[in-house]
Amino acid sequence: MTVFHFFNCAILTFGPHAVYYSATPLSEYDTLGTSIKAALVYLGTALVKLVCLATFLKVSENDSFDPYQELLKALIGFVDVAGLYFALTQLTHRNIAQNHKFQAVGLGWAFADSVLHRLAPLWIGARGLEFTWDYILQGIEANANLVLSISLAALGSLIWLRKNKPKTLIPIIYACAVIVATMPSITSYLRRGLGWHFPKVVGFELFTSLVMAFISCQLFAACQKPSA
């Protein structure tokens, strides 16, 4: 039963990444190399963030919300934005379209995040004797993170790669990118500042990811239209 629960949680956590790759044109254009490169860039940015967090943040004695510490975390979190910029603009990609490139980068980014932050807790905890919903919720959270990562990659693609954007959409693109990039700080505030429980936070992340995906899709489609 414990192994069965582990495999269920693992499929829920990592399966959607494989489904997304195989069910979209990414597999037809063989963008796996781009996703792998993006995953490696994520690991590099995670190492930089770890060093920055260890250097500038002090260890808190309790789990209360500290605005100063959370602001530092949010600023350090923008290392991810720098990493996405590098993955989208500096890595050598095959001759693929812009809409396939950002999807491949976002997919690799989200998969590396899930492996780094969820594989070990899943392997240790989901095989325990006592059933818990926590690892199922972590799998749902990984799905929300997949959607948010692809949305952020889409917005970054519009910011850095799309030159002839409608000027009226530029503030909206930047505002959405800031919201998605600061989602870890937002959820931290909900947990520690407002005392939300984990299921409620995951529900918020899932809802927000779907809303930001819809907005990002509409912005990308609007920017693809030829200007009058």
Residue pairs with C-beta under 8 A, 6 or more apart in sequence:
2 126
2 127
2 128
2 129
3 127
5 126
5 127
5 131
5 135
6 122
6 123
6 126
6 127
8 136
9 122
9 126
9 135
9 136
9 138
9 139
10 122
10 126
12 136
12 139
12 140
12 142
12 143
13 114
13 118
13 122
13 138
13 139
13 142
14 111
14 114
14 115
14 142
16 142
16 143
16 146
17 107
17 110
17 111
17 114
17 146
20 26
20 107
20 146
21 27
21 32
21 35
21 107
24 103
25 100
26 32
26 35
26 100
26 103
26 104
26 107
29 94
29 96
29 97
29 100
30 94
31 94
31 96
31 100
31 101
31 103
31 104
32 104
33 94
34 91
34 93
34 94
34 96
34 101
34 104
34 105
34 108
35 104
35 105
35 107
35 108
35 111
36 108
37 87
37 91
37 108
38 87
38 91
38 104
38 105
38 106
38 107
38 108
38 109
38 112
39 108
39 109
39 111
39 112
40 112
41 83
41 86
41 87
41 91
41 109
42 80
42 83
42 87
42 108
42 109
42 112
42 113
42 116
43 112
43 116
44 83
45 79
45 80
45 82
45 83
46 112
46 116
48 79
49 76
49 77
49 79
49 80
52 76
52 79
53 73
53 76
56 72
56 76
57 69
57 72
57 73
58 69
60 66
60 69
63 192
64 192
65 188
65 189
65 192
65 193
70 185
70 188
70 189
71 185
73 184
73 185
73 188
74 182
74 184
74 185
77 181
77 182
77 184
77 185
78 181
80 181
81 152
81 156
81 177
81 181
84 105
84 109
84 152
84 153
84 156
85 156
85 160
87 105
87 108
87 109
88 101
88 102
88 105
88 153
88 156
88 157
88 160
88 161
89 160
89 161
93 101
93 104
96 104
98 157
98 161
98 162
99 157
99 220
99 224
101 157
102 150
102 153
102 154
102 156
102 157
103 150
103 153
103 154
105 153
106 146
106 149
106 150
106 151
106 152
106 153
106 154
107 146
107 149
107 150
109 149
109 153
110 142
110 145
110 146
110 148
110 149
110 150
111 146
113 142
113 145
113 149
114 142
114 145
114 146
118 138
118 139
118 142
121 135
121 138
122 135
122 138
125 132
125 134
125 135
126 135
133 199
134 198
137 198
137 199
137 202
140 202
140 206
141 202
141 205
141 206
143 206
143 209
144 202
144 205
144 206
144 208
144 209
145 205
145 209
147 209
147 210
147 212
147 213
148 180
148 183
148 205
148 208
148 209
148 212
148 213
150 213
151 176
151 180
151 209
151 212
151 213
151 215
151 216
152 177
152 180
152 181
154 216
154 217
154 219
154 220
155 173
155 176
155 177
155 180
155 216
155 219
156 177
157 220
158 165
158 173
158 219
158 220
158 223
159 173
159 174
159 177
162 223
164 227
165 173
165 223
166 222
166 223
166 227
169 219
169 222
169 223
172 215
172 219
173 219
176 212
176 215
176 216
176 219
179 186
179 212
180 212
183 205
183 208
187 201
187 204
187 205
190 196
190 200
190 201
190 204
191 198
191 201
196 204
